[in-house]
């Protein structure tokens, strides 16, 4: 990956394309944890790719590319959420294409949906994407202690929701 980053910084479009394709699943999962709508996820990912191409020269250390890219993505997701706050909704329900989804991730998605956005994003970055708490703090631009607190509170909320009897007995 280091070679791809160096070549992409030298404005090699093919290397940049390969680099972004290698990160596509990571970007999708991260954006999906913040945004629930697939169209918004696609917008956030495409805006992130464009911004990465435009600002790749500003990346100071190649080893932090993934952290840098994820910070851009999270900021794009936040921008989309802010824009949606200003939308007005009508009583008219648009027709939505129906499609069958597998059930393999349904419980995980439901568990994440029960968490507030600031907890959900930390949980996804930590457990799904494998970032360290210090890296998450950089990505979200919050103190590392806040990251640890949010992780602990998210775990408590999930334990409360999924194992209420154990919490009462003091097992968890």
FIKOLZA-1660 file (N, C-alpha, C; in steps of 0.1 Angstrom, whole numbers, plus 5000, padded with zeros to 4 digits):
% residues 172
   i   px   py   pz ch aa at
   1 5008 4988 5000  A  X  N
   1 5000 5000 5000  A  X CA
   1 5009 5013 5000  A  X  C
   2 5020 5012 5006  A  X  N
   2 5029 5024 5007  A  X CA
   2 5033 5028 4993  A  X  C
   3 5036 5018 4984  A  X  N
   3 5040 5021 4970  A  X CA
   3 5028 5028 4963  A  X  C
   4 5016 5023 4965  A  X  N
   4 5005 5029 4959  A  X CA
   4 5003 5044 4963  A  X  C
   5 5005 5046 4976  A  X  N
   5 5004 5060 4981  A  X CA
   5 5014 5069 4975  A  X  C
   6 5027 5064 4974  A  X  N
   6 5037 5072 4969  A  X CA
   6 5034 5076 4954  A  X  C
   7 5030 5065 4947  A  X  N
   7 5027 5067 4932  A  X CA
   7 5015 5077 4931  A  X  C
   8 5005 5075 4939  A  X  N
   8 4993 5084 4939  A  X CA
   8 4997 5098 4942  A  X  C
   9 5006 5100 4951  A  X  N
   9 5010 5114 4955  A  X CA
   9 5018 5120 4943  A  X  C
  10 5024 5112 4935  A  X  N
  10 5030 5116 4922  A  X CA
  10 5020 5118 4911  A  X  C
  11 5007 5118 4914  A  X  N
  11 4996 5120 4905  A  X CA
  11 4994 5109 4895  A  X  C
  12 4998 5097 4899  A  X  N
  12 4995 5085 4891  A  X CA
  12 4981 5081 4893  A  X  C
  13 4972 5083 4883  A  X  N
  13 4958 5081 4884  A  X CA
  13 4955 5066 4886  A  X  C
  14 4962 5057 4880  A  X  N
  14 4960 5043 4881  A  X CA
  14 4963 5038 4895  A  X  C
  15 4974 5043 4901  A  X  N
  15 4977 5040 4915  A  X CA
  15 4967 5045 4924  A  X  C
  16 4962 5057 4922  A  X  N
  16 4952 5062 4931  A  X CA
  16 4939 5054 4930  A  X  C
  17 4935 5050 4918  A  X  N
  17 4923 5042 4916  A  X CA
  17 4925 5029 4924  A  X  C
  18 4936 5022 4923  A  X  N
  18 4939 5010 4930  A  X CA
  18 4938 5012 4945  A  X  C
  19 4944 5023 4949  A  X  N
  19 4944 5026 4964  A  X CA
  19 4930 5028 4969  A  X  C
  20 4922 5035 4962  A  X  N
  20 4908 5038 4966  A  X CA
  20 4899 5025 4965  A  X  C
  21 4902 5017 4955  A  X  N
  21 4894 5004 4954  A  X CA
  21 4898 4995 4966  A  X  C
  22 4910 4995 4971  A  X  N
  22 4914 4987 4982  A  X CA
  22 4908 4992 4995  A  X  C
  23 4903 5004 4995  A  X  N
  23 4897 5010 5007  A  X CA
  23 4882 5011 5006  A  X  C
  24 4876 5007 4995  A  X  N
  24 4862 5009 4993  A  X CA
  24 4853 5003 5003  A  X  C
  25 4856 4990 5007  A  X  N
  25 4848 4983 5017  A  X CA
  25 4848 4990 5030  A  X  C
  26 4860 4994 5034  A  X  N
  26 4862 5001 5047  A  X CA
  26 4854 5014 5047  A  X  C
  27 4855 5022 5036  A  X  N
  27 4848 5035 5035  A  X CA
  27 4833 5032 5035  A  X  C
  28 4828 5022 5028  A  X  N
  28 4814 5019 5028  A  X CA
  28 4809 5016 5042  A  X  C
  29 4816 5007 5049  A  X  N
  29 4811 5003 5063  A  X CA
  29 4811 5015 5072  A  X  C
  30 4821 5023 5071  A  X  N
  30 4822 5035 5080  A  X CA
  30 4811 5045 5077  A  X  C
  31 4809 5048 5065  A  X  N
  31 4798 5057 5061  A  X CA
  31 4785 5051 5064  A  X  C
  32 4783 5039 5063  A  X  N
  32 4770 5032 5065  A  X CA
  32 4767 5032 5080  A  X  C
  33 4777 5032 5089  A  X  N
  33 4775 5033 5103  A  X CA
  33 4770 5047 5107  A  X  C
  34 4773 5057 5100  A  X  N
  34 4769 5071 5103  A  X CA
  34 4756 5074 5096  A  X  C
  35 4755 5071 5083  A  X  N
  35 4744 5074 5075  A  X CA
  35 4736 5061 5072  A  X  C
  36 4723 5062 5072  A  X  N
  36 4715 5050 5070  A  X CA
  36 4711 5048 5055  A  X  C
  37 4711 5059 5047  A  X  N
  37 4706 5058 5034  A  X CA
  37 4718 5055 5024  A  X  C
  38 4716 5045 5016  A  X  N
  38 4726 5041 5006  A  X CA
  38 4730 5052 4997  A  X  C
  39 4721 5060 4993  A  X  N
  39 4724 5072 4984  A  X CA
  39 4734 5082 4991  A  X  C
  40 4731 5084 5004  A  X  N
  40 4739 5093 5012  A  X CA
  40 4753 5087 5014  A  X  C
  41 4753 5074 5016  A  X  N
  41 4766 5067 5017  A  X CA
  41 4774 5068 5004  A  X  C
  42 4768 5066 4993  A  X  N
  42 4775 5067 4980  A  X CA
  42 4780 5082 4978  A  X  C
  43 4772 5092 4982  A  X  N
  43 4776 5105 4981  A  X CA
  43 4789 5108 4989  A  X  C
  44 4788 5103 5002  A  X  N
  44 4799 5106 5011  A  X CA
  44 4812 5099 5006  A  X  C
  45 4811 5087 5001  A  X  N
  45 4822 5080 4996  A  X CA
  45 4828 5087 4984  A  X  C
  46 4819 5091 4974  A  X  N
  46 4825 5097 4962  A  X CA
  46 4831 5111 4965  A  X  C
  47 4825 5118 4975  A  X  N
  47 4830 5131 4979  A  X CA
  47 4844 5129 4985  A  X  C
  48 4845 5118 4993  A  X  N
  48 4858 5115 5000  A  X CA
  48 4869 5112 4990  A  X  C
  49 4865 5104 4980  A  X  N
  49 4875 5100 4969  A  X CA
  49 4880 5113 4962  A  X  C
  50 4871 5122 4959  A  X  N
  50 4874 5134 4952  A  X CA
  50 4883 5143 4961  A  X  C
  51 4880 5144 4973  A  X  N
  51 4888 5152 4982  A  X CA
  51 4902 5146 4984  A  X  C
  52 4902 5133 4986  A  X  N
  52 4915 5126 4987  A  X CA
  52 4924 5129 4975  A  X  C
  53 4918 5128 4963  A  X  N
  53 4926 5131 4951  A  X CA
  53 4931 5145 4951  A  X  C
  54 4923 5154 4955  A  X  N
  54 4926 5169 4954  A  X CA
  54 4937 5172 4965  A  X  C
  55 4936 5166 4976  A  X  N
  55 4944 5170 4988  A  X CA
  55 4955 5159 4992  A  X  C
  56 4957 5149 4983  A  X  N
  56 4967 5139 4987  A  X CA
  56 4981 5144 4989  A  X  C
  57 4984 5155 4983  A  X  N
  57 4997 5161 4985  A  X CA
  57 4999 5167 4999  A  X  C
  58 4988 5169 5006  A  X  N
  58 4988 5175 5020  A  X CA
  58 4991 5164 5030  A  X  C
  59 4990 5151 5026  A  X  N
  59 4992 5140 5035  A  X CA
  59 5007 5140 5039  A  X  C
  60 5010 5142 5052  A  X  N
  60 5024 5143 5056  A  X CA
  60 5031 5130 5057  A  X  C
  61 5024 5121 5064  A  X  N
  61 5031 5107 5066  A  X CA
  61 5022 5097 5059  A  X  C
  62 5028 5089 5050  A  X  N
  62 5020 5079 5042  A  X CA
  62 5014 5069 5051  A  X  C
  63 5020 5065 5063  A  X  N
  63 5015 5055 5071  A  X CA
  63 5002 5059 5078  A  X  C
  64 4998 5071 5077  A  X  N
  64 4986 5076 5083  A  X CA
  64 4975 5078 5072  A  X  C
  65 4977 5073 5061  A  X  N
  65 4968 5075 5050  A  X CA
  65 4953 5071 5053  A  X  C
  66 4952 5059 5059  A  X  N
  66 4939 5053 5062  A  X CA
  66 4932 5062 5073  A  X  C
  67 4939 5066 5083  A  X  N
  67 4934 5075 5093  A  X CA
  67 4929 5088 5087  A  X  C
  68 4938 5094 5078  A  X  N
  68 4935 5107 5071  A  X CA
  68 4923 5105 5063  A  X  C
  69 4922 5095 5055  A  X  N
  69 4911 5092 5046  A  X CA
  69 4898 5091 5054  A  X  C
  70 4898 5083 5065  A  X  N
  70 4886 5081 5073  A  X CA
  70 4882 5094 5080  A  X  C
  71 4891 5102 5084  A  X  N
  71 4887 5115 5089  A  X CA
  71 4879 5124 5079  A  X  C
  72 4884 5123 5067  A  X  N
  72 4877 5131 5056  A  X CA
  72 4863 5125 5054  A  X  C
  73 4862 5111 5054  A  X  N
  73 4849 5105 5052  A  X CA
  73 4840 5108 5063  A  X  C
  74 4844 5108 5075  A  X  N
  74 4835 5111 5087  A  X CA
  74 4830 5125 5086  A  X  C
  75 4839 5134 5082  A  X  N
  75 4835 5148 5080  A  X CA
  75 4825 5150 5069  A  X  C
  76 4827 5142 5058  A  X  N
  76 4817 5143 5047  A  X CA
  76 4803 5137 5052  A  X  C
  77 4803 5127 5060  A  X  N
  77 4791 5121 5065  A  X CA
  77 4784 5132 5074  A  X  C
  78 4792 5138 5083  A  X  N
  78 4786 5149 5091  A  X CA
  78 4780 5160 5083  A  X  C
  79 4787 5164 5072  A  X  N
  79 4782 5174 5064  A  X CA
  79 4768 5170 5058  A  X  C
  80 4767 5158 5054  A  X  N
  80 4754 5153 5048  A  X CA
  80 4743 5153 5059  A  X  C
  81 4747 5149 5071  A  X  N
  81 4737 5149 5082  A  X CA
  81 4733 5163 5086  A  X  C
  82 4742 5173 5085  A  X  N
  82 4738 5187 5088  A  X CA
  82 4729 5192 5077  A  X  C
  83 4731 5189 5065  A  X  N
  83 4723 5193 5054  A  X CA
  83 4709 5187 5055  A  X  C
  84 4708 5174 5060  A  X  N
  84 4695 5168 5061  A  X CA
  84 4687 5174 5072  A  X  C
  85 4693 5180 5082  A  X  N
  85 4686 5187 5093  A  X CA
  85 4677 5198 5088  A  X  C
  86 4681 5204 5077  A  X  N
  86 4674 5216 5071  A  X CA
  86 4664 5212 5061  A  X  C
  87 4662 5199 5058  A  X  N
  87 4652 5195 5049  A  X CA
  87 4638 5195 5055  A  X  C
  88 4628 5198 5048  A  X  N
  88 4614 5197 5053  A  X CA
  88 4608 5185 5046  A  X  C
  89 4601 5177 5054  A  X  N
  89 4595 5165 5050  A  X CA
  89 4580 5167 5047  A  X  C
  90 4574 5160 5038  A  X  N
  90 4560 5161 5035  A  X CA
  90 4553 5148 5039  A  X  C
  91 4540 5148 5038  A  X  N
  91 4533 5136 5041  A  X CA
  91 4533 5125 5030  A  X  C
  92 4538 5130 5019  A  X  N
  92 4539 5121 5007  A  X CA
  92 4550 5111 5008  A  X  C
  93 4547 5099 5007  A  X  N
  93 4557 5088 5008  A  X CA
  93 4562 5084 4994  A  X  C
  94 4575 5086 4991  A  X  N
  94 4580 5082 4978  A  X CA
  94 4580 5067 4976  A  X  C
  95 4578 5063 4964  A  X  N
  95 4579 5048 4961  A  X CA
  95 4594 5044 4962  A  X  C
  96 4596 5033 4969  A  X  N
  96 4609 5028 4971  A  X CA
  96 4610 5014 4965  A  X  C
  97 4621 5012 4957  A  X  N
  97 4623 4999 4951  A  X CA
  97 4625 4989 4962  A  X  C
  98 4618 4978 4962  A  X  N
  98 4619 4968 4972  A  X CA
  98 4630 4958 4968  A  X  C
  99 4638 4954 4977  A  X  N
  99 4648 4943 4974  A  X CA
  99 4649 4935 4987  A  X  C
 100 4652 4923 4984  A  X  N
 100 4654 4913 4995  A  X CA
 100 4668 4914 5001  A  X  C
 101 4669 4915 5014  A  X  N
 101 4682 4916 5021  A  X CA
 101 4684 4903 5028  A  X  C
 102 4697 4899 5029  A  X  N
 102 4700 4888 5037  A  X CA
 102 4699 4891 5052  A  X  C
 103 4698 4881 5060  A  X  N
 103 4697 4883 5074  A  X CA
 103 4710 4882 5082  A  X  C
 104 4721 4880 5075  A  X  N
 104 4733 4877 5082  A  X CA
 104 4738 4889 5091  A  X  C
 105 4735 4901 5087  A  X  N
 105 4740 4913 5095  A  X CA
 105 4728 4920 5102  A  X  C
 106 4717 4915 5101  A  X  N
 106 4705 4922 5106  A  X CA
 106 4706 4925 5121  A  X  C
 107 4710 4915 5129  A  X  N
 107 4711 4917 5143  A  X CA
 107 4721 4928 5147  A  X  C
 108 4733 4927 5140  A  X  N
 108 4743 4937 5142  A  X CA
 108 4738 4951 5138  A  X  C
 109 4732 4952 5127  A  X  N
 109 4726 4965 5123  A  X CA
 109 4716 4970 5132  A  X  C
 110 4707 4961 5138  A  X  N
 110 4697 4966 5147  A  X CA
 110 4704 4970 5160  A  X  C
 111 4714 4963 5164  A  X  N
 111 4722 4967 5177  A  X CA
 111 4728 4981 5175  A  X  C
 112 4734 4983 5163  A  X  N
 112 4740 4996 5161  A  X CA
 112 4730 5007 5159  A  X  C
 113 4719 5004 5154  A  X  N
 113 4708 5014 5152  A  X CA
 113 4703 5019 5165  A  X  C
 114 4704 5010 5175  A  X  N
 114 4699 5014 5189  A  X CA
 114 4708 5024 5196  A  X  C
 115 4720 5025 5191  A  X  N
 115 4730 5034 5197  A  X CA
 115 4729 5048 5191  A  X  C
 116 4732 5058 5199  A  X  N
 116 4732 5072 5193  A  X CA
 116 4744 5073 5183  A  X  C
 117 4743 5082 5174  A  X  N
 117 4753 5083 5163  A  X CA
 117 4767 5084 5169  A  X  C
 118 4770 5092 5179  A  X  N
 118 4783 5094 5184  A  X CA
 118 4789 5081 5191  A  X  C
 119 4780 5073 5196  A  X  N
 119 4785 5060 5201  A  X CA
 119 4787 5050 5189  A  X  C
 120 4778 5050 5180  A  X  N
 120 4778 5041 5168  A  X CA
 120 4791 5043 5160  A  X  C
 121 4795 5055 5157  A  X  N
 121 4806 5058 5149  A  X CA
 121 4819 5053 5156  A  X  C
 122 4820 5055 5169  A  X  N
 122 4832 5050 5177  A  X CA
 122 4832 5035 5177  A  X  C
 123 4821 5028 5179  A  X  N
 123 4820 5013 5179  A  X CA
 123 4824 5008 5165  A  X  C
 124 4819 5014 5154  A  X  N
 124 4823 5009 5141  A  X CA
 124 4838 5011 5138  A  X  C
 125 4843 5022 5141  A  X  N
 125 4857 5025 5139  A  X CA
 125 4866 5016 5147  A  X  C
 126 4862 5012 5159  A  X  N
 126 4870 5004 5168  A  X CA
 126 4868 4989 5165  A  X  C
 127 4856 4984 5165  A  X  N
 127 4854 4970 5163  A  X CA
 127 4854 4965 5149  A  X  C
 128 4849 4973 5140  A  X  N
 128 4848 4968 5126  A  X CA
 128 4860 4972 5118  A  X  C
 129 4864 4985 5119  A  X  N
 129 4876 4989 5111  A  X CA
 129 4889 4987 5118  A  X  C
 130 4889 4984 5131  A  X  N
 130 4901 4980 5138  A  X CA
 130 4911 4992 5142  A  X  C
 131 4905 5004 5142  A  X  N
 131 4914 5015 5146  A  X CA
 131 4916 5015 5161  A  X  C
 132 4927 5020 5165  A  X  N
 132 4930 5022 5180  A  X CA
 132 4923 5034 5185  A  X  C
 133 4922 5035 5198  A  X  N
 133 4914 5047 5204  A  X CA
 133 4921 5060 5200  A  X  C
 134 4935 5060 5200  A  X  N
 134 4942 5072 5196  A  X CA
 134 4939 5076 5182  A  X  C
 135 4938 5066 5173  A  X  N
 135 4935 5069 5159  A  X CA
 135 4920 5075 5157  A  X  C
 136 4911 5069 5165  A  X  N
 136 4897 5073 5164  A  X CA
 136 4896 5087 5169  A  X  C
 137 4904 5090 5180  A  X  N
 137 4904 5104 5185  A  X CA
 137 4909 5114 5174  A  X  C
 138 4919 5110 5167  A  X  N
 138 4923 5119 5156  A  X CA
 138 4913 5120 5145  A  X  C
 139 4907 5109 5141  A  X  N
 139 4897 5109 5131  A  X CA
 139 4885 5118 5134  A  X  C
 140 4880 5116 5146  A  X  N
 140 4868 5123 5151  A  X CA
 140 4871 5137 5157  A  X  C
 141 4884 5140 5159  A  X  N
 141 4889 5152 5165  A  X CA
 141 4882 5154 5179  A  X  C
 142 4884 5144 5187  A  X  N
 142 4879 5145 5201  A  X CA
 142 4890 5139 5209  A  X  C
 143 4890 5142 5223  A  X  N
 143 4900 5136 5231  A  X CA
 143 4899 5121 5232  A  X  C
 144 4911 5114 5234  A  X  N
 144 4911 5100 5235  A  X CA
 144 4903 5094 5246  A  X  C
 145 4903 5102 5257  A  X  N
 145 4894 5098 5269  A  X CA
 145 4880 5098 5265  A  X  C
 146 4875 5106 5256  A  X  N
 146 4861 5107 5252  A  X CA
 146 4858 5094 5244  A  X  C
 147 4868 5090 5236  A  X  N
 147 4866 5078 5228  A  X CA
 147 4864 5066 5237  A  X  C
 148 4873 5065 5247  A  X  N
 148 4872 5054 5256  A  X CA
 148 4859 5054 5264  A  X  C
 149 4854 5066 5268  A  X  N
 149 4842 5067 5275  A  X CA
 149 4830 5063 5266  A  X  C
 150 4830 5068 5254  A  X  N
 150 4819 5064 5244  A  X CA
 150 4819 5049 5242  A  X  C
 151 4831 5043 5240  A  X  N
 151 4831 5028 5239  A  X CA
 151 4825 5021 5251  A  X  C
 152 4829 5026 5263  A  X  N
 152 4824 5019 5275  A  X CA
 152 4809 5021 5276  A  X  C
 153 4804 5033 5273  A  X  N
 153 4789 5035 5274  A  X CA
 153 4782 5028 5263  A  X  C
 154 4788 5026 5251  A  X  N
 154 4781 5018 5241  A  X CA
 154 4780 5004 5245  A  X  C
 155 4791 4999 5251  A  X  N
 155 4791 4985 5255  A  X CA
 155 4780 4983 5266  A  X  C
 156 4779 4992 5275  A  X  N
 156 4769 4992 5286  A  X CA
 156 4755 4991 5280  A  X  C
 157 4753 5000 5270  A  X  N
 157 4739 5001 5263  A  X CA
 157 4736 4988 5256  A  X  C
 158 4746 4982 5249  A  X  N
 158 4744 4970 5242  A  X CA
 158 4741 4958 5252  A  X  C
 159 4749 4958 5263  A  X  N
 159 4747 4948 5273  A  X CA
 159 4733 4949 5280  A  X  C
 160 4729 4961 5282  A  X  N
 160 4715 4964 5288  A  X CA
 160 4704 4959 5279  A  X  C
 161 4706 4961 5266  A  X  N
 161 4696 4958 5256  A  X CA
 161 4696 4943 5253  A  X  C
 162 4707 4936 5253  A  X  N
 162 4708 4922 5249  A  X CA
 162 4709 4912 5260  A  X  C
 163 4713 4917 5272  A  X  N
 163 4715 4908 5283  A  X CA
 163 4709 4914 5296  A  X  C
 164 4696 4918 5296  A  X  N
 164 4691 4925 5308  A  X CA
 164 4691 4916 5320  A  X  C
 165 4688 4904 5319  A  X  N
 165 4688 4895 5331  A  X CA
 165 4702 4893 5337  A  X  C
 166 4712 4893 5330  A  X  N
 166 4726 4892 5335  A  X CA
 166 4730 4905 5342  A  X  C
 167 4725 4916 5337  A  X  N
 167 4729 4929 5344  A  X CA
 167 4722 4929 5358  A  X  C
 168 4710 4925 5359  A  X  N
 168 4703 4925 5371  A  X CA
 168 4709 4916 5381  A  X  C
 169 4715 4904 5377  A  X  N
 169 4721 4895 5386  A  X CA
 169 4735 4898 5389  A  X  C
 170 4741 4908 5382  A  X  N
 170 4754 4913 5384  A  X CA
 170 4765 4904 5376  A  X  C
 171 4760 4897 5366  A  X  N
 171 4770 4888 5359  A  X CA
 171 4778 4897 5349  A  X  C
 172 4772 4907 5343  A  X  N
 172 4780 4916 5334  A  X CA
 172 4785 4928 5341  A  X  C
% end
